[in-house]
Amino acid sequence: MREKFYITNISCASCVDKIESVLHKLECVSYVNIDINNNTLEIDTTNIDLAIKTIKSIESNVNISKEIPKIDEFNTKNSLYKRPS
């Protein structure tokens, strides 16, 4: 089932590529897309706990939540930053 999460503390496109590449190798993940401009993570997985654990093993400072983060939790280093709608 595809789910949407909010992801913060990530601003580097190469970090996103690295995370997506590793997640695509997991048998439990059939789809993943991280949008750093909207701070969103869309993922289709049968094991969300493993997927989140994997993300945090690559980028330990990343925060992942189903709730829209408070404005101060967003990555303001990203010049293209905007609050998700």
C-alpha positions as CSV (number, residue, x, y, z in Angstrom):
1,M,0.0,0.0,0.0
2,R,1.4,3.4,-1.0
3,E,1.7,5.8,1.9
4,K,2.7,9.5,2.2
5,F,5.0,10.7,4.9
6,Y,6.7,14.1,5.6
7,I,10.5,14.0,5.7
8,T,12.6,16.7,7.1
9,N,16.3,17.4,7.6
10,I,17.3,16.4,4.1
11,S,18.3,18.9,1.5
12,C,20.9,17.1,-0.7
13,A,19.8,15.5,-4.0
14,S,22.6,13.0,-3.8
15,C,21.4,11.9,-0.3
16,V,17.9,11.4,-1.8
17,D,19.3,9.4,-4.6
18,K,21.3,7.3,-2.2
19,I,18.2,6.6,0.0
20,E,16.0,5.8,-3.0
21,S,18.6,3.5,-4.5
22,V,19.0,1.5,-1.3
23,L,15.3,1.3,-0.7
24,H,14.6,0.0,-4.2
25,K,16.9,-2.9,-3.4
26,L,14.7,-4.0,-0.5
27,E,12.3,-6.8,-1.5
28,C,9.6,-5.2,0.6
29,V,9.7,-1.9,-1.3
30,S,8.0,-1.6,-4.6
31,Y,7.9,2.2,-5.0
32,V,9.7,5.1,-3.4
33,N,9.9,8.8,-4.2
34,I,11.4,11.5,-2.0
35,D,10.5,15.1,-2.9
36,I,12.9,17.5,-1.1
37,N,11.0,20.5,-2.4
38,N,7.8,19.5,-0.7
39,N,9.5,17.5,2.1
40,T,7.5,14.3,1.2
41,L,8.2,10.6,1.0
42,E,5.9,8.4,-0.9
43,I,6.5,4.7,-0.4
44,D,4.8,1.4,-1.2
45,T,6.2,-1.2,1.1
46,T,5.1,-4.2,3.1
47,N,7.5,-3.4,5.9
48,I,7.4,0.3,6.7
49,D,9.5,-0.2,9.9
50,L,12.3,-1.7,7.9
51,A,12.1,1.1,5.3
52,I,12.3,3.8,8.0
53,K,15.1,2.0,9.8
54,T,17.0,1.8,6.5
55,I,16.5,5.5,5.8
56,K,17.8,6.4,9.3
57,S,20.8,4.1,8.8
58,I,21.8,6.2,5.8
59,E,20.8,9.6,7.1
60,S,20.5,9.6,10.9
61,N,19.2,13.2,11.2
62,V,16.2,12.6,9.0
63,N,12.8,12.9,10.6
64,I,9.8,11.0,9.1
65,S,6.3,11.6,10.2
66,K,2.7,11.1,9.0
67,E,1.9,14.5,10.5
68,I,2.7,17.8,8.8
69,P,5.8,19.0,10.8
70,K,5.8,22.4,12.5
71,I,7.5,25.1,10.5
72,D,10.7,25.0,12.6
73,E,11.2,21.3,11.9
74,F,11.5,21.9,8.1
75,N,14.8,22.1,6.5
76,T,15.4,25.8,5.9
77,K,18.8,25.2,4.3
78,N,17.0,24.3,1.1
79,S,16.5,27.4,-0.9
80,L,13.6,25.9,-2.7
81,Y,11.9,25.3,0.6
82,K,8.1,25.6,0.9
83,R,5.6,24.2,3.3
84,P,3.8,21.2,1.8
85,S,0.2,21.8,0.9
